[in-house]
Amino acid sequence: MREVDDVLRVVVVGCSCAGKSTFGDRLADILKCPRMELDALYWGPDWTPRLPEIFQDTMRKGASGERWVADGNYKLVREVLWQRATMIVWLNYRFPRVFSQGLRRTVARVFLRKELWNGNRESFRGSFMSKDSILVWMVTTFSKRRRELAVLRSSGQFDNVKWLEFTHPRQAEKWLKSLKQNEVVD
């Protein structure tokens, strides 16, 4: 087994519903390190956002570790996480794929009444009949998020990190399998 130096502190980014949490969970499992799911740490009971100071403090504590995976796009904690990161993995999939993943996921969560974080669940009304729907959010922010991440990547602001960009889930899967074959050890 060999240690993969670049894969110590990883931030997984991408458009809403691209699969950041699923990918982050799998990566943390392969790396045998803690995972910070930003949505779970941001949203309190009844979909109440954490106070910015509390959210930032939580991320500072988590990012102080030697190895971790964080998945999410929160600008509020970008500086905290990205300054400590050694790698950013960008799941930059096309809109039809992301939308279909998001729609399937939302339907399943509504139908199964799956608890997400802190007692929160997606509802039919909230998911399909509200301007605050994750599906509406995904449609209205998709292009903006892609542009934002492309600018951040090329800006040089975060030259401390290695970027990996996957434009198809097969690429991401192949990379995860290659890591698993060369499991990172402490």
KAGI-V783170 format. One record per pair of residues at least 6 apart in sequence whose C-alpha atoms are under 7 Angstrom apart, sorted by the first residue. I is the first residue (numbers start at 1). J is the second residue. Records with the same first field share a line. If there is no record, write none. Layout:
BEGIN
I: J + J
END
This chain:
BEGIN
1: 182 + 183
2: 182 + 183 + 184
3: 184 + 185
4: 184
6: 86 + 87
7: 86 + 87
8: 66 + 67 + 68 + 86
9: 67 + 68 + 69 + 85 + 86 + 87
10: 68 + 69 + 70 + 85 + 86 + 87 + 88
11: 69 + 70 + 71 + 85 + 87 + 88 + 89
12: 20 + 24 + 70 + 71 + 72 + 88 + 89 + 90
13: 20 + 71 + 72 + 73 + 89 + 90 + 91
14: 20 + 90 + 91 + 92
15: 142 + 145 + 146
16: 138
17: 98 + 101 + 102
18: 91 + 93 + 98
20: 71 + 72
21: 37 + 71
24: 69 + 70 + 71
25: 35
27: 176
28: 34 + 35 + 69
30: 180 + 183
31: 183 + 184
33: 67 + 68
34: 68 + 69
35: 68 + 69 + 70
36: 69 + 70 + 71
37: 70 + 71 + 72
38: 70 + 71 + 72
39: 72
40: 117
42: 49 + 50 + 55
43: 49 + 50
44: 50 + 118
45: 118 + 119 + 120
46: 120
47: 120
56: 77
59: 77 + 80
60: 80
63: 81 + 84
85: 161
86: 160 + 161 + 162
87: 161 + 162 + 163
88: 161 + 162 + 163 + 164
89: 163 + 164 + 165
90: 164 + 165 + 166
91: 165 + 166 + 167
92: 165 + 166 + 167
93: 167 + 168
102: 135
109: 122
110: 122 + 123 + 124
113: 121
114: 121
115: 121
126: 132 + 133
127: 133 + 134 + 135
166: 172
END
